[in-house]
Amino acid sequence: MRDALATWHMGRVIFAYRSHPHHGQPLPQELVANWLDMTQAQLSRIEKGAAPEQLSKLVRWAQILRIPPQLLWFKLPEADAALVAPPTENVSATGNNTLALARWLASDGSGTPPISHCDDLEQVGRALEDARRYFDGTVVEFFRGQLDRCKRDDGTHGPAEALPLTLAVLGAIRRHSRDVSSEVRRQLLAVGADGAEFAGWLYRDLQDPLTATFLYDRAMEWAQAAGSLPMQGYVLLKKSQMSYDSRDAGILLSLAQAAKEGPWQLPVRVQAEVVQQEALGLAMTGESMAAVEKGLDTAQQLLTRANGSAGGDGLVSYFSEGTLLVRSACCYTEAGKPHRAAELFGQVLAGDSLSRRDSGFFGARQAKAFALGGEPDEAAAVAETSVAVARETRSERTMNVIVDVVRTLDPWRHRPKVKHLRDVLMP
């Protein structure tokens, strides 16, 4: 292992880890690839190819394999380790927790809760049942109201605050759906699909794509059981958006186009979001700026139409003028127009239309645009503000973007503001 570490090549380090006598026999590539959240083919290329350089990935892999920091050729600050990678468990443990969550949901929330949420789920579950007994309304209205509360908590306090109640609502919906008429069951499953999609988003923000994918799949299944075609298209959109985190441009574009062309009539506001997501995919796959901007213009027209309509189509989307601007900025970043991107980010961040968590995330995206545009001082200043928000809301997704900003700023690492950003990230 020490010889491999001395090469500063993470692929060779992973190979040495897999082959170490400590395991008794070499670990299969497929198994370790699953731990590292990649395919067997991707790990094979990493082990045999050029040394990976993306700091955020090096940090994450080192944490998963529990490599002692003193043996690494890059710094592994405790603050980064706590926010960028799973804090106390590796990916195999995360996989076990996902399996436990699957079993718990299959038991209608009456079995043993996942260990990471055991105490919270039992306490919140009891409080939820007590509240239900005193609620003067239908069971569907009750659970929809609880889910709305979860969404408000997420925007202000982050995913860790909203997750226990969200999961408790899903378990309770599963239990109640056994004892109601078929019509009410379909309505409950529709709320459950919305809740599972939202829970998937929470795990996505916690940088747990395995559990997020499981919950998106449950959302799709429950939407199908409820006969909700629009929700099925909406889940495809959310899966497309998650593909942006893993930089899988082909899947991102394919899922966005599937959401756009499927056998459903999406609400106009969601149509705008889908068309914007398709434009992002076009930018990432190297299509012309004209094609990208045509998509953004169409999204703007659809959003204007949605803003002038009465709504009431049942599927709630929070896609707004501010959201369109910041996501359009992401399109310009991907299309190689970082100055335009930074300008659009700035327009939205100057107002108060974003939630606390989103202001930190898109602030980090603006910092990346500044860095790509050769403006290191502005990038460092904006990123430093986002660090505080990311820690407050416990958004690991935001911290991953900030780590990427620091890597992009490496050519200017001796500038005072960039050095200060690095210091802020240290414990």
Steps between C-alpha positions, in 0.01 A plus 500: 500500500779744589668443163171569323439812708846625411400508130226761567270291278166416662431225247813315612406561862157344445657201322746453789211521745300236310803270481616538860554169689291637785186407305600134470439510126488791253177698513307495170511818295121503483467496881745785560351696209161478671653636822647791305170569318625415151478216250752218470607636160561846645715359781697294249578814299603687817735221608664471156481859373647837589493613861164655597536866599155618614547584868139436602523141370840439659366622834190281475688185398760550774222532756315192375817288510598658835851584388691672785530873415873507577565259210320708237662745260211747537349662805194341654358765736263368763242762401506376141492137607193560712309673222625352174505131590298275726612600851528165675403231253619384160288442194440134585348613831290753310384217277400298805306798632321532164406132522371555855292795377356283222404229749349757737281647226402151385380432857276808475724683746430249777830309488843594631591850374835563324762537772600850387145623571384249763445734796368787288252286310357336811456835677364686198277207406330506840450877480358464150242243611399722793456800269292291259250409774429868570489617137155608381526407134566211261803276530618619157484866606690418819792331327515761225524771767779315682691462175467873428649567844796275417567696181499830689744362758736381226535838332577672831686242707627242251438130432595358840224702665230396253590134450361329816148640458506434125588133549245470782232637267593241234478216751167625633356535149595139431323387819185706446465398135411145610186606686328743263286479187667455162435864405657635821786252458578646158496851647732391782738335256509821297604690815746219575653534153547872562656421839733233362617738228568765765683250723712409198591867466600514870736205459635657183587814699670275757711351217346154532406421137435131572216573744379790286468268201313242709250764612455640149419146388242470781352833393463369145342175622249678725417751227422210268285334768317830553444540127685833502662540160632855562686388815675231296630766263599719795707219655686457170580873515636462854713203397636711215589775745683252724709396199650850503665421834682203343571691176325232292401722208356224282264368768408855602393589148324167433293520819407864437383414149309197632322727750421742219370244251325247727128409491395761755388860510736678737394828662634797303738598781650152503523508120713813535728322747533199269590713196760688705648166613516387138691820418750414774549157346555658158763733646680212673506289183653777291199617299507852357432804716209578269334166583557553873360854497201389293415255778543767767277739305231231474527434874455872567190513279348199677576646842340832404192307390495306827529819705192637326287189550285401796690176563316232694641209302597307812876461442693764691818644348710772659651600165501880495665789317789483747538125456499538122774763519736300723450184297550697179824619657601135540432455127730792417771356726479167316502678163827676584348842581601545867475881503137489384434226754646702788288798397177296506586341833563847641160631388319234701731492801457877540131444577333276756310257278714196589483292815791519742641169380459586130672836545805313629491245220461745213750731667749214471402460134564872448840461665581222252399728211724778636788254530453371145485860380838581656369707791654325803437767764128521422479119489666463840283766664172352372610145584585603856145628550363173363713297741319658795158426348598143409610430855187660644264299278725191489490487121774263387407568138598865550826403669589276205464798266718712732772233502486508119536880513812466715647257249425741214666781698822303547698714248427800727553318831753759621258793469387622845126447446550151358728410791236630740235281336724198554547602864123525545465142380757380753383403851 
